């Protein structure tokens, strides 16, 4: 005997991503539960991989390890900093090589909204750059990163495009 399943409530599909557990009720009518769960685990792993790249960028920049930070970009990546576009890994490496080694700098990335579609991802994140002073940490820059990333052949997520949209808090 064949059983034809129909969605219990198709209106559940309008719920935000955080409500995926509820969506299983609807999705089960079309896919086995195990397959749906495996897909969600893969997406969660991809999102965590993107988050890892975002965090690695901050830590490498704080440590002054600009060469490794540049390795987070694909060879044909595009990076926009202060309205200036740097195309390709050579221009990106030259840019970061021109920067002084940071002293008491801390990059913070937060409020990231990450969307993954197969081997491609976008992320929009707020950032804050702090500098140590005699009176404590002071914010010297804040803004928002707009990123496009893709999975490399080795499985790591790397920047295809990165745009820094921000402003300095330092008075001139």
Secondary structure, 3 states (H helix, E strand, C coil): CCCCCCCCCHHHHHCCHHHHHHHHHHHCCCCCHHHHHHHHHHHHHHHHHHHHHHHHHHHHHHHCCHHHHHCCEEEEEEEEECCEEEEHHHHHHHHHHCCCCCCCEEEEEEEEEEEEECCEEEEEEEEEEEEEECCEEEEEEEEEEEEEEEECCCCCEEEEEEEEEEEECCCC
